[in-house]
Every structure is written in C-alpha cells, then in structure tokens.
Amino acid sequence: MGRLIETATRIPVPGGKVIDEYAGRVNTGDERVSVAHMVAPAGWSEPPQTPEFAEYTLVLRGSVLVEHDGGTTEVATGQAFVSEPGEKIRYSAGPRGAEYVAVCLPAFAPDTAHREA
C-alpha cells in the first residue's frame, strides 16, 4: 500500500550543503532506496568516494561536476548522471551552485559510501 511522506529529515553536512532526505535509512528506515533533495553553494565539494550503491543525480538548478575515472562531467540543469557501485567519484557544485535530487540504490549510508579522508 502506498504512503505519503510528509516531511524530510535534514542531514547535517559540512561546507554549506543542505541535504533533505525524503526516503531512506534516516527518514523512513528504508534500506532499498534513498531519495534526497540537495542544495549546494558555489564552490562546494566533497571528498572522493567509492560507494557500494548506484547513484542517480538529477540537476534541477545550476550544475554538478562529477569527477570519475573517465574524466569530469558537468551535469547541467535538466540533465542527470548515473554512477555505478564501485566507481570512484567526486561531486562538486558548479559556479552558480546546484540544486539536485539524488537517488541511491540501495539506500545511502555513510559506511557504504567509502569516502576518502
């Protein structure tokens, strides 16, 4: 049976990025998938990671830069990027910042992201 998710849980992260998780381990206890709305300021970046999950990133505003084994891909408004499990990637916001939705299969968890220090 379907259900309405009325509110998100805000997940604190450094660097001025805002993560509001609607579905996933934190907000709904779902380990199958996570869906989060994110807003990152211009210049934001995170450490490289080699996650155990696939991540689908849909850019709503601005752009997201994705560094991967094949180079760097700029994902613009209205575009999406898919990273596969085990692929080393690094996300950063473009010069105007970024607003985007991330969907992870299975759900995101800090211990399965394998972020570098």
C-alpha positions in Angstrom: 0.0 0.0 0.0 1.3 3.5 -0.8 2.1 6.1 1.8 2.6 9.8 1.9 6.0 11.1 3.1 5.0 14.5 4.6 8.4 15.7 5.7 12.1 15.2 5.1 14.9 14.8 7.6 17.7 17.3 7.3 21.1 15.7 7.4 23.9 18.0 8.6 27.0 18.1 6.3 29.9 20.5 6.3 30.6 23.1 3.6 27.1 24.8 3.5 25.4 21.9 1.6 21.9 21.1 2.7 20.5 17.5 2.4 16.9 16.8 3.0 16.2 13.0 2.9 12.7 12.1 1.9 13.1 8.3 1.7 16.0 6.2 3.0 17.7 4.9 6.1 17.4 8.1 8.1 13.8 9.4 7.3 11.9 6.3 6.6 14.1 3.4 7.6 14.1 2.1 4.0 17.4 0.3 3.1 16.3 -0.4 -0.6 16.5 3.2 -1.8 17.2 6.7 -0.7 15.8 9.9 -2.3 17.2 13.3 -1.2 16.9 16.9 -2.2 20.2 18.7 -2.1 21.3 22.4 -2.3 25.0 23.1 -2.6 26.6 26.6 -2.8 29.1 27.6 -5.5 32.5 26.1 -4.6 31.2 23.2 -2.5 32.9 19.9 -3.0 33.1 16.6 -1.1 36.0 14.1 -0.8 36.3 11.3 -3.4 34.3 8.2 -2.7 33.8 4.7 -4.0 30.3 3.8 -3.0 28.7 0.4 -2.8 25.5 1.8 -4.3 24.4 3.3 -7.7 23.6 7.0 -7.5 21.3 8.8 -9.9 21.7 12.6 -9.8 19.1 14.9 -11.4 20.1 18.5 -11.5 17.2 21.0 -11.0 19.2 24.2 -11.0 22.8 25.2 -11.6 25.3 22.4 -12.3 27.0 19.5 -10.6 30.6 18.5 -11.6 31.3 14.7 -11.3 34.9 13.6 -11.4 35.2 9.9 -12.4 37.6 7.5 -14.0 36.7 8.8 -17.4 37.3 12.5 -16.6 35.0 15.2 -15.3 31.4 15.6 -16.4 29.4 18.8 -15.9 25.8 17.9 -15.3 23.6 20.9 -16.2 20.0 21.9 -15.3 17.6 19.3 -16.7 20.3 16.6 -17.0 21.1 13.5 -15.0 24.2 11.4 -14.2 24.4 7.8 -13.1 27.3 6.4 -11.2 27.7 2.7 -10.7 28.6 0.8 -7.5 32.4 0.5 -7.1 33.1 3.5 -9.3 35.4 6.2 -7.7 33.6 9.6 -8.0 33.8 13.1 -6.5 30.9 15.6 -6.6 31.2 19.4 -6.5 28.9 22.3 -7.3 29.3 24.4 -10.4 30.0 28.2 -10.3 26.3 29.1 -9.6 25.8 26.3 -7.0 23.5 23.4 -7.5 20.1 22.2 -6.6 19.6 18.5 -7.3 17.9 15.2 -6.4 19.9 12.1 -5.6 18.5 8.6 -5.7 20.7 5.8 -4.3 20.2 2.1 -4.8 20.5 0.6 -2.2 20.0 3.5 0.2 22.9 5.7 1.0 24.7 5.0 4.3 27.9 6.7 5.4 29.7 3.4 5.9 28.9 2.2 2.3 30.0 5.5 0.6 33.7 4.8 1.4 34.7 8.5 1.4 38.4 9.3 1.4 39.7 11.4 4.3 
